[in-house]
Amino acid sequence: MTAKRLDAISKEDWYMVTAMLAAQRSKDPNTQVGACIVNPSGIIVATGYNGLPRGCSDDEFPWTREAQNPLDTKYLYVVHAESNAILNKNTASLEGGLLYGTLFPCNECAKLIIQVGIEEVIYFSDKYHDTDQSIASRRMLDAAKVSYRQYCGKLKQIRLDFES
């Protein structure tokens, strides 16, 4: 009898890798963010990445971070990965689910996470930890009893080989 393979990635690593892979769809030249939502049964029910709304050309809207006129920056146009994942769900409810994200969610995404009943957020990076948006996000998540933690997977890298 052949023994099972022992080097398969864990479910937690799989979910975060899925969020990271989703981030690779982003056209943002500075920050690529991805999200993966898992239902209480451990099934992936949504993915998303930061990008423009459907029907808005990636070539006609700005990707710049700073400009004198806010209308010339990406911030007024881009839909965040977490919001896109929530909007792209393939199930009626996200109640009790987990959200894996490559970046700790901003306050606007935290509102949506809370509203749809996601119970836990697992994030890879918290590089904006001290910003007002992140502080407000943690405050709302705490008040709504949505837990959050930084991803601590064992996986250091993953290689996808399309040759073999």
Steps between C-alpha positions, in 0.01 A plus 500: 500500500628847410525754783324830467691809400625687807601833347153629405435854616268556796151641452603827663795532262273412205254776592774763536669387178161539329479859631855564381426354159188719473720803575697422186193603295528859627615762251610733781872570444565565871280278715347169396249369753306175491229342713355151534180424695445153642164375629463318835543166318843606373391557141627803308191700405653826377819668386577859415778743424536877496395646169264725314125431491364286220477697176764758598811475285832440674650732238264794548518546878801612704725263696694779666524528879551873527374796300383853574149402399366186678308418179837429341589226753390137516334530842163629382462223242651171617284233665695327777569125490284423804204692356543330163509157666179578690334621181627199300376235743351184351275428795194661657668571832849563635379462859760328718767513232869584511669764288863449403660819375843609396450831683315590822163644394431872500204649687272492194566131438464427873146638484412256222675209674293565811174547308525167315578305817860396440633376835876522455755688291841347439740749342852475364621861539397784727726766350244776562451402867531853639277676248159634598334252262665198665435631849132554415487155340633328813263702716196388297616138468555487877158651573331253263701210646662413167834345585813572299853369501810508291563199279770276645518223243797274458519548125789725397446488124304314238610422150254434222651302216303497175769291328446166674 
